[in-house]
Amino acid sequence: MPTCDGYELPLRLASLLHLVLFDVRHHLQAPNAFLREARRMLGPAGRLILFEPYISWTSYPIYGLLHHEPVAWRQAINRAESLPRPRDYYAAPGNATRLFFRYEIQGWPEGRQIFHAQGFSCFHYPFSGGYSKPAFYPAGWLEVLQRFEVALSL
């Protein structure tokens, strides 16, 4: 599928069984506006599956000091049901942790159930430089870092 706007997805009503997002949610400035659009496209048994950064006590130093996007712990989460154009670049990797683990907005998401949320101390990804930056560690260290992160996880 070509690149598209998460607030205006070019799909038919109830045309999806699952909508899977990798590292997208923390770029959505108005999560309710996106959820409204996702609900429009998901069928009755449809699920939204998110893979997002979890900011733990072990990953915070990497996200907070070395990652190019602000964690945004104190930034207000936009609860609007729509987001007008123009839509500028937005990033707040801490928002998933705030919504799914700290429950900063009680009863969120409205009208939907969270089936499963699992945090794990993931710092190998931002320390890797992400999708576009050079890695801070040799590729051979990845497996060891992942095992270490599992040991530190919730």
LINRA-V876445 format. One record per residue. N is the residue number from 1. D_LAST is the distance of its C-alpha to the last C-alpha in Angstrom with 2 decimals. Layout:
BEGIN
n	d_last
N	D_LAST
N	D_LAST
END
This chain:
BEGIN
n	d_last
1	34.85
2	36.09
3	34.15
4	34.24
5	33.35
6	30.27
7	32.26
8	35.23
9	34.24
10	37.37
11	36.78
12	38.56
13	37.52
14	35.12
15	35.36
16	31.71
17	29.61
18	26.36
19	25.66
20	22.96
21	22.09
22	20.45
23	19.99
24	22.59
25	21.21
26	20.75
27	24.43
28	25.59
29	27.12
30	27.79
31	25.03
32	27.23
33	30.11
34	28.18
35	26.88
36	30.52
37	31.61
38	28.89
39	29.97
40	33.52
41	32.86
42	30.53
43	32.41
44	31.99
45	29.16
46	27.67
47	24.02
48	22.56
49	19.65
50	17.88
51	15.97
52	15.26
53	13.84
54	10.57
55	11.49
56	8.98
57	10.73
58	11.13
59	12.43
60	14.53
61	17.32
62	17.86
63	17.86
64	19.72
65	22.23
66	22.80
67	22.07
68	25.24
69	23.85
70	23.21
71	19.74
72	21.85
73	19.82
74	23.11
75	24.96
76	25.89
77	24.54
78	27.70
79	28.12
80	31.42
81	32.36
82	34.13
83	34.18
84	37.70
85	38.83
86	38.78
87	35.03
88	34.03
89	31.11
90	27.94
91	24.48
92	21.58
93	18.24
94	16.55
95	17.90
96	15.35
97	12.63
98	15.44
99	16.49
100	13.58
101	11.02
102	13.59
103	16.33
104	19.01
105	21.53
106	21.74
107	22.70
108	21.84
109	22.70
110	25.93
111	27.24
112	24.23
113	21.31
114	17.74
115	17.12
116	13.54
117	10.96
118	7.80
119	6.12
120	5.99
121	7.60
122	10.98
123	13.93
124	16.18
125	17.48
126	18.88
127	19.88
128	21.74
129	23.89
130	22.77
131	25.54
132	28.46
133	28.07
134	28.52
135	25.57
136	24.88
137	24.21
138	26.23
139	25.30
140	25.15
141	22.07
142	19.88
143	18.90
144	18.10
145	15.98
146	13.98
147	13.50
148	12.52
149	9.83
150	8.38
151	8.60
152	6.82
153	3.77
154	0.00
END
